[in-house]
Amino acid sequence: MRVFLHKNVEKVGMAGEIVKVEDGFARNFLIPRKLGSEVTSINESFFKKQIKIVEHRKEVIATQTSMLAERIKHTKVTIKRKMHDDGKLYGAISACEVVEMLAQQGISISKSQVEFEKSIKSKGTFEVTIKLTSRLKPALKVTVIPELQ
């Protein structure tokens, strides 16, 4: 059976695609959960138009995401924290702190997109990866400096 996917389904396809799946999988899983609709000869032209609309949206989103990636690459974040005399922090830098610092600079991301190679527990400059898409992962420079009392 051919199905037009309304949402991304893992190991099946992306939203806006027409995929061929087993009849039972479509009738018992995809269609009842509103993940897809059956493609018939009557509604096929409608779904072809939907595919073009989705492709256009994907292009626009890809352009916006690549522009955001460039902004993130050229952004430097400085975090002031209390630390021991030897330069170690009392606690590690969290993803929430990175998100807050980026929000102050007008860049909106979620904390689940922030990926640390190693946890940041000392002063210095570190690279933090921001996962925008599976392929687009710009690196952000985070500098940790001591907070003056």
C-alpha positions, -999 to 999 in steps of 0.1 A, spaced: 0 0 0 12 35 -8 10 60 21 16 97 23 34 105 56 21 134 77 49 130 103 84 115 103 83 78 110 116 62 120 129 36 95 99 43 72 103 79 58 101 116 64 70 138 65 57 147 31 69 116 13 49 89 -4 62 55 7 52 19 0 45 -1 32 27 -34 41 -11 -31 42 -13 -42 78 13 -17 90 -5 11 72 -41 1 84 -31 -8 120 -4 16 128 1 46 104 -35 56 96 -50 52 131 -22 73 146 -27 100 120 9 95 108 -1 89 72 -30 87 47 -36 61 20 -28 72 -15 -54 63 -40 -58 73 -77 -83 100 -67 -62 118 -41 -28 112 -56 -27 146 -74 -35 163 -41 -6 146 -23 18 154 -52 10 191 -46 16 186 -9 50 171 -17 59 202 -36 48 224 -7 68 204 18 99 205 -4 96 243 -6 93 245 32 123 222 36 144 245 14 133 276 34 141 258 67 175 246 54 184 281 44 174 296 78 192 268 96 224 273 77 222 311 84 217 303 121 247 279 119 269 307 106 258 330 134 266 304 160 300 297 145 310 334 148 295 338 183 316 337 215 300 332 249 316 342 281 304 327 314 315 341 348 315 315 376 329 312 411 359 289 412 386 275 435 420 291 436 434 264 412 409 274 384 384 246 390 347 253 390 324 245 420 301 228 395 301 220 358 287 244 331 252 231 321 234 232 288 209 256 303 236 282 309 248 280 273 212 283 261 206 314 283 238 331 271 229 325 234 193 338 241 209 370 254 226 373 219 193 366 201 199 330 192 171 306 202 179 269 207 168 242 231 191 227 257 188 193 240 207 207 211 237 215 232 264 187 231 295 188 253 325 168 243 336 167 279 319 185 308 333 219 315 347 221 350 376 246 348 384 280 334 394 284 298 380 283 263 361 253 251 342 242 220 306 232 224 287 216 196 251 228 188 232 201 169 208 220 146 202 190 123 218 156 118 243 172 94 246 207 106 265 209 139 283 242 143 308 247 171 305 275 196 334 290 216 326 291 253 350 310 276 348 304 313 363 332 335 364 336 373 337 358 388 353 387 408 339 391 443 
